[in-house]
Amino acid sequence: MNLEQLEKAFQDKIDQEIKIEPKDWMPEAYRKTNIRQISQHAHSEIVGMLPEGNWISRAPSLKRKAILLAKVQDEAGHGLYLYSACETLGISREETINDLHSGKAKYSSIFNYPTLTWADMGAIGWLVDGAAIMNQVMLTRTSYGPYARAMVRICKEESFHQRQGFEILLTLSKGTAEQKAMCQDAINRWWWPSLMMFGPKDTESTNSDQSMKWKIKRKSNDELRQNFVDMIAQQIKFLDMTLPDPNLKWNEEKGHYDFGEINWEEFWNVVKGNGPCNKQRLEARKKAWDEGAWVREAAKAHADKKANLEKTKAA
């Protein structure tokens, strides 16, 4: 088949909801788009361990510490699933990590904000993981098979993370005046960055149209953001707290909540590497990579030794 026929057969397969697998023919642009998206997702899971890891040693009880530790371990696992999915597209894990360290590859801008109080662990679980789930549930139906399958387990675990975060805030919301104030402060600081997680407006999202055609994405940035606002605007009533948006109100005609304008200048500033913790996060990841070099070298030496022994036995 010529290129035109290959592209038509590829699109027909996607239109019929048949998953694209690693050995299938695919346009180079499809491969690169998936590498960009999956690696960015993997990096986000790994970098996302940092703001929460900051509170493991300071959790208010042994139970809270154990739960938070388990959550951070889940996120490490998510990163590994996703790096593995990315490798099926013909790029090595080391390449993707080098791209992160060099600044070529991005991760979710939300993780460049500091975690100032214990309530932030609740706000991250409820808002940040809630926004992630809104996007990730759609990804269980993405057209690239290894990514879609990895997302099934990730979504189950993220759903638990969201409930755990909400429970932290619910406990604080029923506590002392100081605890209630801490809860509201965390919501105030994480609300707008959570809305930014869905990416730029559809009119400014350069890859959206093609990604929708290829069914890499199932819903646009603005659709997902609206769904998230509608969900959180209802859930916050159970906390007896408020969202920091005076323009938030139910629109009967649209059947959705209206909400205020995001500070897009702040969004792009953080994406470009100028957020509160951008440099700190990247430095932490580079340090971990450098200090873990001996582990990778030892694992390779062991694998080589085992392979040589098996060769000798076979001979």
Secondary structure, DSSP 8 states (H G I E B T S, - for coil): --HHHHHHHHHHHHHTT--B-TTS---HHHHHHHHHHHHHHHHHHHHTHHHHHTTGGG-SSHHHHHHHHHHHHHHHHHHHHHHHHHHTTT--HHHHHHHHHHTSS---GGGGS---STHHHHHIIIIIHHHHHHHHHHHTT-SBHHHHHHHHHHHHHHHHHHHHHHHHHHHHHTS-HHHHHHHHHHHHHHHHHHHHTT-S-GGG-TTHHHHHHTTS-SS-HHHHHHHHHHHHHHHGGGTT---S-TT-EEETTTTEEE-----HHHHHHIIIIISTTHHHHHHHHHHHHHHTHHHHHHHHHHHHHHHHHHHHHH-
